């Protein structure tokens, strides 16, 4: 409708046409950003470009440089291929857990351990304040649990004995269908 209005005012009122087109340009940019965000939410492009470990390394480096948290990635040099669902779930769980460390733990270090034998094991530990006694499950925590359980996996969050928090997720090795 705004394009039609711009066409209708083009000859009689070029200033109004310019204002309409400027507004439409901004709306188009905003719509494209929204579409990119939706696509990224479905499957981060870094997974396709770099694989799970590469995408996690890139994300961890970004989080580390933005927040000063020392994050160690303890993972094998190479992982077997996973189904897209397992890759996305693993990526989202690790990034959400590390972001929770940044937001809530008051930690100086965080370790992300990834192991794969009969299942994909993800362990995220920090040296922060641990879980408060009256901890309530938030949106991020629920999201991580749902991602694991949707695939038939498990998800546990607990306080470490020496302080800090530990997130442990086990995901079955689903084959690509």
BELGICOR-V526657 format. One record per helix or strand. SS is the DSSP state (helix for helix, strand for strand). FROM is the first residue (numbers start at 1). TO is the last residue. If there is no record, write none. Layout:
SS&FROM&TO + SS&FROM&TO
//
This chain:
helix&2&9 + helix&14&42 + helix&45&67 + strand&70&75 + helix&84&105 + strand&109&116 + strand&119&126 + helix&139&150 + strand&154&159 + strand&165&172
//
